[in-house]
Amino acid sequence: MRFLQISCFSLLCTAVAAASAVPNFALLDHEGRYHELDYYCRVPGVKGIVLFVQGNGCPLVQKRVPELKRLRDAYEAKGILFGMLNANLQDTREEIVSEAATYGMDFPILLDEAQTVAHLLEIDRTAEAILIKPEGPQVFYRGAIDDRLSYQKEKPEATEHYLRDAIDALLKEEAPPVASTEAPGCKITMGPSEVPSYGEQVAPILMKRCVTCHTKGGIGPFAMTSHRKVRGWSEMMAEVIATKQMPPWHADPHIGKFQEDQGLTPEETETVLAWIRAGSPRGEGPDPLEGYVPEQSEWRLGEPDHVLKLPKQEIPAEGVIDYRYVTVDTPFDKDVWLRGMEVNPDNTRVLHHVVVTGYPKGSKSRGRHEKWFTGYAPGTAAWPAPDGMGVRLPAGFRLKFQLHYTTSGKPERDETQIGFFLAEGPVEKEVHTGVVIHPKFRIPPGDREYAESYERRTNKDITLYAMNPHMHYRGKRMSFHARLPDGSEEDLLSVPNYNFNWQRTYVLEEPVKLPKGSTLVIRNAWDNSALNPHNPDPTIPVTWGEQSFQEMFFATYQFTVDD
């Protein structure tokens, strides 16, 4: 991957001074890869970042591609990164992929679908080049690549090479000969200019996407209980939205449709950020957040048929805690069908995850041969089996609970509970959980993108319902694909910005049927470099291990076997 993700803004001639600060932000590119400005600014050896504003169908963009590629060939080895940004409302990802192929745009094209970066940096035209100095970061030059092209005019050769001269000056640690120029390009249509209504537009988005966590007693660091509270946090909200830290939904929105999608749409993002840019005005009418309490229950799946409380766990104030295991007999004296099993965490400050598996009493077949029942981790939620389906819990089974705790700085206790929910009505199909364990890897020290893949062929027709990727602190991305018997490949799920602190089971809105002979392909990458802020130690090779400072290539998926 050749580039980054960085910020760009249209050259308003000299309206924005070239040495202005560039806020951090994150975007996906046209191939679904994640990019963040701050990350690339910290890459050793990077001296500058060029971002060119792209737009489909604009001849002033299309004609600039050969010169931009020549500049990349000349300066990439000297530490200058190159990429593009598209802020056109009318250009779809599929159309941008097609345009890139037609004109040989082999650069990452960052998709500014909510025009977040365009607003941050006042972009209003395509064909502008922005040269970013990593220190700051700040704009070193913005404007035209050179003087060869203008509106309906074209010179045989350029006489002024603005961008090349600016890059040379940056590498020499000198001031640019010209800090900004006019950049002839196609006008970018921006979204609505009206200030969104807090009561009618903004608050409903917050109630839908944010307040479930940002409520009194919730896991969010503050409660969105009123306009006053939200306005006080609004600048922080803008920052974490622009960098895709919040809301914590990490699936690529262009691949698959999933239940309980918590991600902001481009339209919702633009609405919230436009309101914040306008000063977060209160407006008229009642405050929808005052007195609002999101609907919550102790058990997501309803009232359990049986509750099992695990033995009390004492957690020390500090240190690394080995995995703990609790094993108990099934609470039922006969075979039962479950529509679900739910982990109800007691102390979320220290309980990182729970894995529930089972095996026949007296069996010597353990480990990967155990039957998977459910799990819990931050961001996950219990998934009920569809009507007429269930998970079989045989009589005489032993249930094993793997408990992973972290420390909080003070002694803690935890008494997590497990709820069992019996299937209602006859069960016609069993829901199976496929477990992928790929332990044979060794991640080199300092590697920014060490990739692996795993394949599993199906020997029956199956229907796929859900997928869950799992890695540890060095996890960077993971994706699921289906290679069909005819050789074609279907993308099922992509998590391009994996976050160990938010692990989800992605439940498909519409189950996917995979015919016999299909191959499930899972691809991932780890970041074992010092640029990864979560990396415990970038100087050592990393192999499989159960502790968070080790690594995993682990995934589960729920499916039924078709008749």
N, C-alpha and C positions, 0 to 999 in steps of 0.2 A: 504494500500500500504506500503510495507515494506521497501522501500529503497530510493534511491535517484538517482541522476544521477551524475556520477563523472568521474574523469579522470583516465585513466589507461595507463600504458605503459609497453612494454615488457622489461623484464630484459635483458639488454645487459651485463650480468655478472656484471661488475663494471664500465661499460662505463658511466652510468649515476648515479651520487651519490645519495644515498637514502635520504636525506634531501633536495632534489631539490623542487622548487616551482611547484605547480600544477595550471595551468591556469584554469579559470572558463570556463565552456562550458555546452551545453544543448543537449540532445538527447531524442528521443522517444524510449520506450522499445518494446519488441516483442508483447505486448498487446495494444500498442498505447498510453500508458501513458507518460506524459512529465516529465522529470527529469532535474534538474539543480544543479550543484555541490555547488554553493554558497548558495543555499537555504538550503541544508542539513547540510552544515557546520555551519549554524546559528541556527539549531534546538536545543532548550534547552536540555541538558542532553546527547547530542551526543558527544562521546569521540573519535571516530575513524570510519573510513569507509574502508571496505575491498572490493576491486574490483578484481574479478577473470576473466581472459581472457578466454572466451569460444569460441569454434569453433566446428561446426558439424562434426561428424565422427572421431574426434580425441580421441583415447582410453585414452590418458593421461589426457584428460578433463573428459571423462565419468567416469573413475575410481576415480576421485577426488571428485565427487559429494557427496558421503556419508560422508566423513570427513569434507567437507565444511559445510554440514548441521549440523553435530555434533558441530562444532565450533559456528555456528549461535545459536544453542540451548543453548550453554554454555555462550555466551557473548552478545547476543542481549539485554537482560535485563540490562546489565551493560553499555549500550550506544554505542555498536559497530554495525554499519549497514553493511549489506552484499548485494552485487549485482554482476552481471556479465556484461561483454562487449564483443560484437562480432564485429570484424573488417574484417571478411572474405568476399572478393568480391563475392565468389561463393554461399554464403548462403542467401537464400531468407527469408523474414519474415515468410512465411508459413512453410518453412522447419525448421526454428528455433523453431516455436511453436510446431511442431511435435516432434523434438528432445527433447525439454524441457519436453513434456508430457511423452515420452518414458523413460527418465532417471530421472524423478521426480525433475527436476530443477525448484523448486518453488521460484526462485529468479527473480527480474526484470533483463532482459537481454537487455542491452542498445545496440541499433543498430547503429554502426559507419559506415554507408553505404558509406560515402565519405572518410573514414579513417582519418577524421579530428583529432580525439583524438590520434589515432595511430601515426600520424606524430608529433603532439604536444609533445608526451611523449615517442616517439621512441619505440613503440611496434613492435616486429617482430616475436613473438611466442605466441601460446596459453599456457594455464595451468600455467600462472604466477599469483601470488597473489600480490596485491598492497595494502598496509595499509597506509591510508591517515590520517594525523593528521589535524583536522579542522583548527587550528590556522595557518594562512598563506594563504591558506592551503599548506601543504608540505608532501612529501613522507617520512614516518617513516620507512618503510621496504618494500622491493620488492624482490620477488624470489619465491622459491618453498614453498609449504605448509609444507612439511616435507621431509625426505630423503627416504621414502618408495618406490617411483617409479622413474625409470629412463628409458632410451631408451632400450627396450627389456629386461629390468631387473625389478624384483619386489621382495621386501623383505616381509617376513611375518608380520613384525611390524616395525614401524619407531623407530629409536633411536635418531633422532634429530627432534624437533618440532619447526621449525623456526617461523612460523606464530603465533602459540600459545604463544611462548616465547615473541615475539615482542608485541603482544596484552597485555600480562601481564605487560611488561615493560611500555607500553604507559599508562596503567591504573594506574601504580604506579608513573608516571611522571619520569621515569628513561630512560636512553639510551637503545636502543635495544641491546641484546647480540650480534646479527649479523645483520648488516644493509642491506645486500644484499647477495643473493646467485644465482647460476645458476638455472634456472627453466626449466627443460626438458619439451618440448612441441612441437607441430606441427608448422612448419614454416608457416608464414602468407605471402601470395603473395601480394605485394604492387602494386599500380597503376603505370602508366608510370613514369619513372624517368626524362624524358626530360623536360626542362624548357619550359612552354607554350609560344607561341608567343603573344605578346601584341596586335599587329595589326590584326592578323588573328584569334585569339581565345578569348582573354580576353576582348578587347574592344567590339566585337559583343555581348558578354554576358551582359556586362554593359549596352549597348544600348537597349537590349531586356528587361532586368529585372529592371534596376535602373534609367536610365537617365530621364524617364518620370517624376519622382519626383525630381531628382537631376539635375535640369536645372535652368537657370536664371529665377527668379520669381517663381520657383516651391516650393513645401512644404518641400523638402529636405533641410537640414541645409547648404549644400554646393553644388556647381554645378560641375558636372563631365564634364568639358569643354576641358580637355587636359590630356595627360599622366602626365604632371607635377603636375596637381591638384590631379589626382588619386593617384599617387605615394606618394604625401604628406599626403594623408589620408589613405594609404594602411594598416598601422598597426591597425588603428581604424576599418577599414573595416573587417580585419581578426577577430577582437574581436567580433564584432556584428554578423558576420556570424557564428562563433563558438558557440555563445550563442543563436542563432536563433532569435535575435532581428530584423535582416534584412535578406532578404527583408520581409516586413510585410505581410506575407501570412501564416495563422495559421491552415489551414485544414490539417488533416492527409493525406499524399499523397497516402497511401495504401487503402483509403476508398473513393470511388467515383472519377469521373473525372469531372472537372469544367472548364467553359469558363474563359479565361483571368487569368489563373493560373500564379501568379507572383512569385511563389516559385522557388528557385534554385534546379535543379536536383542534385543527388549525383555527377554526372560527371561534371556539371558546378561548383559545390562547390569545388571539387578537383582541377579543372583547375585554378580557381581564387586564391585559397589558395596556390597552388604550385607556382604560379607566384609571390605571395607576399613573400613566404618563400625564393625564389631565389633572392630577393632584388628588385622586381618589375622592371625588365629591360625594357628599351625602345625598343630595337630591331631595325630592319630595316624597311624601307617603310614609307608611310605617316601615320599620326596620324588620325584614323577614328573619334575621338571625336572632333578634331579641326573644328570648323564651323558647327558641327552637331546640329541641332535643332529638337527635337522630334515633330512629328505632333500633334498639339493641336488645339482645336477649342473651342469657347465659349460654344457651346452646343454639348454634346456628341452624341445626337440623330439627329443632323442636324439642319436645320433652323426651328424653331417652327412656328406653325400656329397662335399662340397667345402667348403673353408674359404678365404676370401679375407681376408688381413690388409691393412688400410689403411695407407698410409704414416704413419710416426711424426709426431705433431703436437706441437710445442713451444708451451706455453701460458704467457704471462707471469704475473707475480704479481698484477697489477692492470690495470684498464682495461676498456673495452668492446671486445669482439672481434667483428669482422665475420664474417658467415657464411663458412665455408670450403667449397670444393667439390672433390671428388675424382671424376674420371671415368675409368672403365676399361672394357675390352671384356668381354663376357660370357665366363666361363671355359669355356663349352661350345661345341663346333664344330658343333652341330646344335640344332634346336628341342627343348626339354625341357619337361616338365610338373613343376611344383614343388608339393609339398604344403605347403611353407612356406619362408620365408627369415627367418633370425633374426639380430638384431644382438646381439653379445656385447660389452658395453661394457668397456673396460679400466680407465678411470679415472673412476669415477662422481662424484668430487669436482668435476670440471670439465666433464664431458660432459653437456650438458643434453638435447640431442636429436639424432637422426639421421633423415633422410628419404631413402629409397631409391626412385628413379624410373628410368625407362629410355626410350630412343628409338632408332629405327633409325639406324645409322651413316650419316652424310651428310645426315640429315633436317634441315630448317630449322624443323620444327614442334616448338617447345619450350614450356616453361612449363606452363600448365594442360593442354596437350595431351599431356604426357608420361604414360607408363603408370606408375601407382603400384604398388610392390611391397610395401614394408613400412616400418616406422618404429620408432623407440625414443624413449621419454621416461620420466622417473621414474614408476614405477607401472604402466607398460605391460608386456605380456608377449606373446611370439609366439603367434600363433593358427594351428593347423594346419587345413588344408582338410579337410572331411569326406571319408570314403571315397568313391571314385569321382569326386572333384572335384579340381581343381588350378588353378594359375596358370601360364599359358603364358609361357615365356621364349624368344623367337625367337632363332635364330642371327643373328649380326651386330648384335645390340643393343649399345648403349653404356649402361652403368649409371652413374648420377650419384648421388653421396652428398653430401647437404647436412649439414654438421657445424656444430653450434652449441655453442660453449664459453663458460663463465663462468670468472671467476678465483677463486682460493682464498686469496690473500694470500701465496703463495709460488710459484715457478716449478714447472710440472707438465709431465708428458708423457702422451701417450695413444696406444695402438696398438690400436684397436678392430678386432674381427674380424666378418666376416659369414659365416654358415653357410648353405649351400644344401642343401635336403632334397628329393630327388626323389620324385615320386609313386610309390606302390607299386600295381601293377596298372593296368588300363585306366582312363583318365579319360573320363568321359561328359559332364561339365559343367565349364565354366570358371567359376572364381570371379572376379568383377569387383570392383574397388574404385571406388565413386563418390566423386569429390572435389568438395566444395562450397567455392568461393572467392567470398566476397561482399565486395569491397573498397570499395564506394561508401558510406562512412559518415564522419561527422565528429562526434566525441563532444565536447560542450561542456565547458568547464572547470567543475569542481565538481559535475557532474551525478551524483547518487547512483544513478540507475537509468536509463540511456539504452538503450532497447530497439530492436532491429532484428529482421527476419525474412527468411527466404528460402524460396522454394517451387520444387520441381522435379517435373514431371509425368512419370509412367512411360508409355511407349508400348507396353509389353509386360507380360505377367504375370511377376512376379519373386518370388523368395524372399529375404527379408532375414535375415542371420545376425548382423551385428555393427555397432556404431556407435561413433564416436570424436569427441567434441567438443574443439575447440582454440581457446583465446584466450590472451591474455598476462596481465600483472599486473593489469589492470583488469577482467578477466573476472569476472562475478558469477554468472551462471546460463546454462544452455543446455538446451534440450529438443527432442526429436524426436517428430513426430506424423505419422500417416497420414490424409489426408482421402480417404475412399473414394469411388468413383463415385456412390454414393447420397447423398452429402453428409454422411454421418456421419464423425466423427473418432475415431481410436484413438490413445491415448497409447502411445508406444513406449519412451521413456527420458526421465527428467528428472534433471538434475544441478543442484539448487537452490543448492548451495554450492560452486561451481567453485573449484578450487585449482590454480593454475598449477604448483605443485611436485609435484602428483600427477595425472598424466594417464593415463587408462586407455582401453583399448578394451573396451567392454561387449559381451560375446558372449552372445546370447540362449540360454537353456536350450532353448527350442523355437523354431525359426525361424518367421518370420511371413510368410505369403503375401499379396502385394499384387496385386490384379487390375489389368489394363491400364486406364489412365485414372485410377489413384490418384495423389495428389499428396503427396510428402514435404515436410513443413513443419518448418522448423527455426527456433526462436525463441531469442533470447538477450538479455542485458543486461550492460552494463558499469557499473562504479562508478568514476567519475573524480573522486571527492571526497577530501578530506583524511581522511575517516573510514576509507577503505580503507588499511590499514597497509602494503600492498604497492605502493601507487601511487607511481611515481617522481616525478611532478610534477602536482598537481591544479590548477595555475593555467593550464595550456595546453590548447588543443583537441588532440584526438588523432585521427589518421587511420591508414589501413592502413600497415603496415611490417613488415619481417622481424625487426627487433630487438625484444627483450622490452620495452623502454620505449616501443615503438609498439604497435599493436594489430592483431588479426586477428579475422575471422569466418570460421573454417575448420572443416571437418568432413569425415570420411570414413565410408563405410559399405560393407560387403561384401555382395554379393548374387549370385545366379545367375539366369539367364533360364530360365523354365519352358518346357517343350516345348509 
